[in-house]
């Protein structure tokens, strides 16, 4: 239930930190609440290609959740707010969480390539919840409602929508689902030919152990055509509770047996991330992964916790310094929670957006640092 607690705490205005007094390194994106950042580099938007678009969840008025949309035209050196996403599903304090940002790589229905999609979990405080999608055809300046890729069938939660386009050209919405009585939480996917009508709901990770809670899916497609999904699995107990996992798909829709947990991500010396992993891919196929908390092979918190990301080199994961340093993140919805990574066009540098407390306010910071220059890929 940690995501429900997260949302209700924000709506109630209870942004109280129990963390450190020193905020993260990096530049400040906005000087007030900025949660659950997302960032992408435009590749299918004509004259706008190369720009970096970013979004964060913030609040206005009567705790109304909105998406703040930012743009960088200088490779992440600085950002300017260019748009705001507002939707009735989050108005009047209904609740907003876990927004995502996606650029269509190809036309989907009436939407041309380059259309931006923004989606979020809405209605945590006014059930049933839904994953509502808005679109922009002017590089994030204005937004209009498109559809909902999922609506809860009971008073349980739907969280963390993410998009991909499968090999057959259909748009896929991935999300975390608490509404099945047989599972505390599972990962689901649905697909669409036009972004309006969604069909074929099916699980991608659905553990036979009721208490397991796979969540926070992120999908990337490698140059080879293989799709890779990262996610966490909470509810396991022990040192690997909420550890980061990956799995692969040849077509972006079939991910193997949902009952299999997947491959736990760890470096060659046994370090691993727990909580809120995200995945990125450089144009050369290099994979980068980051999580909230870095742990040693014995389960203790690593000395470089909050300052590390992983890169995948020919099938193995290696640690390197992260661009933003968050001082000792812990299991909480703010410090280093679900930090997006955006590799440069040549793969030599990587932009990171990460959240941390500034006093009692959760804010987003950003910085760019080096990435391992060697090409990387998953083995096989």
C-alpha positions as CSV (number, residue, x, y, z in Angstrom):
1,X,0.0,0.0,0.0
2,X,3.0,2.3,-0.1
3,X,1.8,4.1,-3.2
4,X,-1.6,4.8,-1.7
5,X,0.1,6.2,1.4
6,X,2.3,8.3,-0.9
7,X,-0.6,9.9,-2.8
8,X,-2.8,10.5,0.3
9,X,0.1,12.1,2.1
10,X,0.7,14.5,-0.7
11,X,-3.0,15.4,-1.1
12,X,-3.2,16.1,2.6
13,X,-0.2,18.4,2.3
14,X,1.9,16.2,4.6
15,X,5.2,16.7,2.8
16,X,7.2,16.1,6.0
17,X,10.8,14.8,5.6
18,X,12.5,12.4,7.9
19,X,15.6,12.5,5.6
20,X,18.8,14.5,5.6
21,X,18.9,18.3,5.6
22,X,21.3,18.5,2.7
23,X,19.5,18.4,-0.7
24,X,20.8,16.6,-3.8
25,X,23.5,18.0,-6.0
26,X,22.5,19.4,-9.4
27,X,20.4,22.2,-10.8
28,X,16.9,22.8,-9.4
29,X,14.2,22.2,-12.0
30,X,11.5,24.2,-10.2
31,X,11.5,25.9,-6.8
32,X,8.5,24.0,-5.4
33,X,7.1,20.5,-5.3
34,X,8.2,18.3,-8.3
35,X,7.5,14.6,-7.9
36,X,8.1,11.5,-10.1
37,X,10.1,13.2,-12.9
38,X,10.2,11.8,-16.4
39,X,12.4,12.9,-19.3
40,X,12.8,12.0,-23.0
41,X,14.8,13.1,-26.0
42,X,12.7,13.9,-29.0
43,X,13.5,11.7,-32.1
44,X,10.4,11.8,-34.2
45,X,9.3,15.5,-34.0
46,X,10.9,17.1,-37.1
47,X,12.5,20.4,-36.3
48,X,12.1,19.7,-32.6
49,X,14.3,16.6,-32.7
50,X,17.1,16.6,-30.1
51,X,15.1,18.6,-27.6
52,X,14.7,17.1,-24.1
53,X,11.2,17.1,-22.7
54,X,10.6,16.6,-19.0
55,X,7.6,16.4,-16.7
56,X,7.0,16.4,-12.9
57,X,3.9,16.1,-10.8
58,X,3.0,19.1,-8.8
59,X,0.0,20.6,-7.2
60,X,-2.1,23.8,-7.3
61,X,-5.2,25.3,-5.7
62,X,-7.2,22.7,-3.8
63,X,-4.5,20.1,-4.0
64,X,-5.2,19.6,-7.7
65,X,-2.6,17.5,-9.3
66,X,-1.1,18.8,-12.5
67,X,1.8,17.8,-14.8
68,X,4.4,20.5,-15.3
69,X,6.1,20.2,-18.8
70,X,9.6,21.4,-19.3
71,X,11.9,21.7,-22.4
72,X,15.6,21.9,-22.9
73,X,17.0,23.0,-26.2
74,X,20.7,22.7,-25.1
75,X,21.0,19.1,-24.2
76,X,19.9,19.4,-20.6
77,X,22.0,22.4,-19.6
78,X,18.8,24.2,-18.5
79,X,15.1,23.8,-18.7
80,X,12.1,26.1,-19.3
81,X,8.5,25.3,-18.4
82,X,6.5,25.3,-21.7
83,X,3.2,23.6,-20.7
84,X,0.9,22.4,-17.9
85,X,-1.2,19.2,-18.1
86,X,-4.6,19.6,-16.3
87,X,-7.3,17.0,-16.2
88,X,-10.7,16.6,-14.5
89,X,-9.6,13.2,-13.2
90,X,-7.1,14.9,-10.8
91,X,-9.2,18.1,-10.1
92,X,-10.7,18.9,-6.7
93,X,-8.1,16.8,-4.8
94,X,-9.0,13.5,-6.5
95,X,-5.4,12.5,-6.5
96,X,-2.6,12.4,-9.0
97,X,0.5,10.1,-9.0
98,X,3.1,8.5,-11.2
99,X,2.9,10.4,-14.5
100,X,4.8,9.3,-17.6
101,X,5.9,11.0,-20.8
102,X,6.2,9.3,-24.2
103,X,6.9,10.3,-27.8
104,X,5.2,8.3,-30.5
105,X,7.9,6.8,-32.7
106,X,5.3,6.2,-35.5
107,X,1.8,7.1,-36.3
108,X,-0.9,5.5,-34.1
109,X,-4.4,5.9,-35.5
110,X,-5.0,9.6,-36.2
111,X,-1.9,10.6,-34.2
112,X,1.2,11.3,-36.2
113,X,4.7,10.3,-35.2
114,X,6.0,12.8,-32.6
115,X,2.8,13.1,-30.7
116,X,3.5,13.4,-27.0
117,X,1.5,11.3,-24.6
118,X,1.3,12.0,-20.9
119,X,-0.6,9.6,-18.5
120,X,-1.0,9.2,-14.8
121,X,-2.7,7.4,-12.0
122,X,-5.8,9.5,-11.1
123,X,-8.5,9.2,-8.4
124,X,-6.6,7.7,-5.5
125,X,-8.8,9.8,-3.2
126,X,-12.0,9.5,-5.2
127,X,-12.2,5.9,-6.3
128,X,-12.4,4.1,-8.7
129,X,-8.9,5.0,-10.1
130,X,-8.1,5.2,-13.8
131,X,-5.0,5.7,-16.0
132,X,-6.0,8.7,-18.0
133,X,-4.0,9.7,-21.1
134,X,-3.6,13.2,-22.6
135,X,-1.9,14.1,-25.9
136,X,0.0,17.0,-27.3
137,X,0.7,17.8,-31.0
138,X,2.6,21.0,-30.4
139,X,5.7,19.8,-28.5
140,X,4.1,19.9,-25.0
141,X,2.5,23.4,-25.1
142,X,-1.1,22.3,-25.0
143,X,-2.8,19.0,-24.0
144,X,-6.1,17.3,-24.6
145,X,-7.7,14.2,-23.2
146,X,-7.3,11.0,-25.4
147,X,-8.5,8.0,-23.4
148,X,-8.0,5.8,-20.4
149,X,-6.0,2.7,-20.9
150,X,-7.4,1.1,-17.7
151,X,-10.1,1.8,-15.1
152,X,-10.3,0.0,-11.8
153,X,-13.1,-2.5,-11.3
154,X,-13.1,-1.9,-7.5
155,X,-11.6,0.4,-5.0
156,X,-8.1,-0.8,-5.4
157,X,-5.2,0.9,-7.2
158,X,-3.9,1.3,-10.7
159,X,-0.4,2.8,-10.8
160,X,2.6,3.8,-12.8
161,X,1.5,3.8,-16.5
162,X,4.3,3.5,-19.1
163,X,4.1,3.2,-22.9
164,X,5.9,1.3,-25.6
165,X,5.2,0.4,-29.2
166,X,5.3,-3.3,-29.9
167,X,6.9,-4.9,-33.0
168,X,3.5,-5.1,-34.7
169,X,3.1,-1.3,-34.4
170,X,0.4,-1.3,-31.7
171,X,0.7,1.0,-28.7
172,X,1.1,-0.8,-25.4
173,X,0.2,0.6,-22.0
174,X,2.0,-1.1,-19.1
175,X,0.9,-0.6,-15.5
176,X,0.8,-1.9,-11.9
177,X,-2.6,-3.4,-10.9
178,X,-3.9,-4.0,-7.4
179,X,-7.5,-4.8,-8.4
180,X,-7.2,-8.6,-8.8
181,X,-8.3,-10.4,-5.5
182,X,-5.8,-13.2,-6.3
183,X,-2.8,-10.9,-6.2
184,X,-1.6,-8.1,-4.0
185,X,-0.3,-6.5,-7.1
186,X,0.7,-7.6,-10.6
187,X,2.0,-6.0,-13.8
188,X,-0.4,-5.7,-16.7
189,X,-0.4,-4.6,-20.3
190,X,-3.1,-3.6,-22.8
191,X,-2.8,-2.6,-26.4
192,X,-4.4,-0.3,-28.9
193,X,-4.3,0.4,-32.7
194,X,-5.4,4.1,-32.2
195,X,-4.7,5.1,-28.6
196,X,-8.4,5.4,-28.0
197,X,-9.7,1.8,-27.7
198,X,-7.7,-0.5,-25.5
199,X,-8.0,-4.3,-25.7
200,X,-6.4,-7.7,-24.7
201,X,-5.5,-7.0,-21.0
202,X,-3.0,-9.6,-19.8
203,X,-0.4,-10.0,-17.0
204,X,3.3,-9.6,-17.7
205,X,4.5,-10.4,-14.2
206,X,2.0,-12.1,-11.8
207,X,3.7,-14.1,-9.1
208,X,2.0,-17.2,-7.7
209,X,2.8,-15.9,-4.2
210,X,-0.1,-13.6,-3.2
211,X,2.0,-11.1,-1.3
212,X,4.5,-10.4,-4.1
213,X,4.0,-6.9,-5.6
214,X,5.8,-6.4,-9.0
215,X,5.5,-2.8,-10.0
216,X,7.0,0.2,-11.8
217,X,7.5,-1.2,-15.3
218,X,9.7,0.6,-17.8
219,X,10.2,-0.8,-21.3
220,X,12.9,0.0,-23.9
221,X,13.6,-1.5,-27.3
222,X,17.2,-2.4,-28.2
223,X,18.6,-1.8,-31.7
224,X,18.4,-5.6,-32.3
225,X,14.6,-5.3,-31.9
226,X,14.5,-7.1,-28.5
227,X,12.4,-5.4,-25.8
228,X,13.6,-5.1,-22.2
229,X,11.4,-4.4,-19.2
230,X,12.7,-3.3,-15.8
231,X,10.5,-3.4,-12.6
232,X,10.7,-4.0,-8.9
233,X,9.2,-6.8,-6.9
234,X,8.2,-5.9,-3.4
235,X,6.6,-8.1,-0.8
236,X,9.4,-10.7,-0.9
237,X,10.8,-9.9,2.5
238,X,14.5,-10.3,3.3
239,X,17.3,-8.4,1.7
240,X,15.9,-8.6,-1.9
241,X,12.5,-7.0,-1.0
242,X,11.7,-4.5,-3.8
243,X,14.8,-5.5,-5.7
244,X,15.1,-4.5,-9.4
245,X,14.4,-7.1,-12.1
246,X,14.4,-7.3,-15.9
247,X,12.9,-9.6,-18.5
248,X,13.0,-9.6,-22.3
249,X,10.5,-10.0,-25.2
250,X,11.1,-10.5,-28.9
251,X,8.0,-8.6,-29.9
252,X,7.2,-6.2,-27.0
253,X,3.9,-8.1,-26.1
254,X,4.9,-11.6,-25.1
255,X,7.1,-11.6,-22.1
256,X,7.2,-15.3,-21.1
257,X,5.5,-16.9,-18.2
258,X,4.1,-14.2,-15.9
259,X,4.7,-16.5,-12.9
260,X,8.5,-16.2,-13.4
261,X,9.9,-13.3,-11.5
262,X,12.6,-12.5,-14.0
263,X,16.3,-11.8,-13.7
264,X,17.5,-9.8,-10.7
265,X,19.8,-7.0,-11.8
266,X,23.2,-7.0,-10.0
267,X,26.7,-6.0,-10.8
268,X,29.6,-8.3,-11.3
269,X,30.6,-7.8,-7.7
270,X,27.0,-8.4,-6.4
271,X,25.6,-4.9,-5.8
272,X,22.0,-4.4,-6.6
273,X,19.2,-1.8,-6.4
274,X,16.0,-1.9,-4.4
275,X,12.9,0.3,-5.0
276,X,11.8,2.3,-8.0
277,X,14.2,1.3,-10.8
278,X,14.2,3.0,-14.2
279,X,15.8,1.9,-17.5
280,X,17.3,3.8,-20.3
281,X,19.0,2.9,-23.6
282,X,21.6,4.9,-25.5
283,X,21.4,4.9,-29.3
284,X,24.4,2.5,-29.5
285,X,22.4,-0.1,-27.5
286,X,24.0,0.6,-24.1
287,X,21.6,0.0,-21.3
288,X,21.6,2.1,-18.1
289,X,19.6,1.3,-15.0
290,X,19.2,3.2,-11.7
291,X,17.2,2.5,-8.5
292,X,16.4,4.3,-5.3
293,X,18.7,2.4,-2.9
294,X,22.0,0.7,-3.7
295,X,22.8,-2.3,-1.6
296,X,25.8,-4.5,-1.1
297,X,25.8,-8.3,-1.7
298,X,25.0,-8.9,2.0
299,X,22.0,-6.6,1.9
300,X,23.6,-3.7,3.7
301,X,23.3,-0.2,2.2
302,X,26.3,0.6,0.0
303,X,28.6,3.5,0.7
304,X,27.8,5.0,-2.7
305,X,24.0,4.7,-2.2
306,X,22.3,7.6,-4.0
307,X,25.4,8.3,-6.2
308,X,25.5,5.3,-8.6
309,X,23.9,4.0,-11.7
310,X,24.5,0.7,-13.6
311,X,25.6,0.3,-17.2
312,X,25.3,-3.0,-19.1
313,X,28.5,-4.1,-20.9
314,X,28.1,-7.1,-23.1
315,X,25.7,-8.9,-20.8
316,X,27.1,-7.7,-17.4
317,X,26.2,-4.8,-15.2
318,X,28.8,-2.3,-13.9
319,X,28.5,0.5,-11.4
320,X,29.5,4.1,-12.2
321,X,28.9,7.5,-10.6
322,X,25.4,9.0,-11.2
323,X,25.2,12.6,-12.4
324,X,22.9,13.7,-9.5
325,X,24.1,12.8,-6.0
326,X,21.3,12.2,-3.5
327,X,22.5,12.0,0.1
328,X,21.5,8.5,1.5
329,X,18.1,7.8,-0.1
330,X,15.8,5.6,1.9
331,X,12.4,3.9,1.3
332,X,10.3,7.0,0.8
333,X,8.5,8.6,-2.2
334,X,11.0,11.5,-2.5
335,X,14.7,10.9,-2.3
336,X,16.0,9.4,-5.6
337,X,12.6,7.9,-6.3
338,X,12.2,6.6,-9.9
339,X,14.9,8.8,-11.4
340,X,14.9,9.0,-15.2
341,X,18.0,8.8,-17.3
342,X,18.4,10.3,-20.8
343,X,21.6,9.3,-22.6
344,X,23.1,11.8,-25.1
345,X,22.8,11.1,-28.9
346,X,26.4,9.7,-29.0
347,X,26.0,7.7,-25.7
348,X,28.9,9.4,-24.0
349,X,27.0,11.4,-21.4
350,X,23.8,10.9,-19.5
351,X,21.3,13.3,-18.0
352,X,19.6,12.4,-14.8
353,X,16.6,13.9,-13.0
354,X,16.3,13.0,-9.3
355,X,14.1,14.1,-6.5
356,X,15.2,15.0,-2.9
357,X,13.9,16.9,0.0
358,X,14.7,20.6,0.4
359,X,13.5,21.1,4.0
360,X,10.0,19.6,3.9
361,X,9.5,20.0,0.1
362,X,10.3,17.3,-2.4
363,X,12.0,19.0,-5.4
364,X,13.6,17.8,-8.7
365,X,17.2,18.3,-9.5
366,X,19.1,17.5,-12.7
367,X,22.7,17.1,-14.0
368,X,24.7,15.5,-16.8
369,X,27.6,13.2,-16.3
370,X,29.8,10.8,-18.3
371,X,28.5,7.5,-19.4
372,X,30.8,4.5,-20.2
373,X,31.8,5.0,-23.8
374,X,31.9,1.3,-24.8
375,X,28.9,-0.2,-26.5
376,X,26.7,-2.4,-24.3
377,X,24.0,-4.9,-24.8
378,X,22.2,-7.7,-23.1
379,X,23.9,-11.1,-23.7
380,X,22.1,-13.0,-26.4
